[in-house]
Amino acid sequence: MLRALVPPLSLLLLAACARPDPNRPIPPAAGIEISNDRAAPAAAPERLRVVSFNVARGANIPKLARTIFDSDVLRDADVFLIQEIESHPDEDGSRARHLAEALRFNYAYAPARAEGEAGSHGLAIMSRWPLTDVAAIELPRVDMKLRPRRRIALAATIDVRGRPVRLYNVHLDTRINKRRRLAQLEPVLEAANADHGDVVVIGGDLNTNPLRWTTSVLPTGRSRQADAVDAAMEREGFSAPLAKLGATHKTGPLGLRLDGLFARGAEVSDAGVERQVDSSDHWPIWIDLAWGEPTRTR
């Protein structure tokens, strides 16, 4: 059974051991970076398209922007939840800022950990609408043995023609089992339930690999982690429109579904995985929210 897991497993372990991880705290001056230079669209949308995309550090912003503009799906997006994007002092601003400027979007960037000599690695939310109530949420720390990480979620609100949408962008740990994965997601669900927003979207790189781990190092069997997260989100009143749409990560013959998007308070009219994009090891995922009268699901 485990033989089929060897290719993706090898890459997971290589990624874990590829280079030293000093796991230093982020620089004291590295707070959340926010820019709301773009005015909200004048017209009401027929649908709100939300994309989640792990950009694998986003080192080549011009290429990343081109892949977005070249995609019929991505170029019409209204919101991007971006994971694994960085900021380095020798690049004249964060990569989140450069990508948002290329897209002509508002943005918020929150560093999760130090990277390089004085850089950072984190999450961004980009939107056609200004972002308010922006906050980073600390997620439970897991002793990963190999390269433990500080994990956060980034939250923000957009007001779409008088209807607030609360957005949560998350990036969970890799080599953990279902119980810990759900526990790491719990602060986001608690925040979402406390916010009482009409519409809530939670998405990101959930790292829902199909393995069961011993001591967060050794794989000891199969696990339906993505299904467990889907079920937990549905219990909280969220739809899980990507549950049957297959792989979101390019590595391995099994097709790893590592990424997810979940919505509450609005109907999901369409959803997909944009597998034509080649600028990352993850494929972007997306949902369309129908923008009619609000529908309560809780």
Buried (B, 14 or more C-beta within 10 A) or exposed (E): EEEEBEEBBEBBBEBBEEEEBEEEEBBEEBEBBBBBEBEBEEEEBEBBBBBBBBBBEBBBBEEBBEBBEEBEBBEEBBBBBBBBBBBBEEBEEBBBBBBBBBBEBBBBBBBBBBBEEEBBBBBBBBBBBBBEEBBBBEBEEBEBEBBBBBBBBBBBBBEBEEBBBBBBBBBBBBBBBBEBBBEBBEBBBEBBBEBEBBBBBBBBBBBBBBBBBEEBEEBEEBBEBBBBBBBBBBEBBBBBBBBEEEBBBEBBEBEBBBBBBBBBBBBBBEBBBBEEBEBBBBBBBBBBBBBEEEEEBE
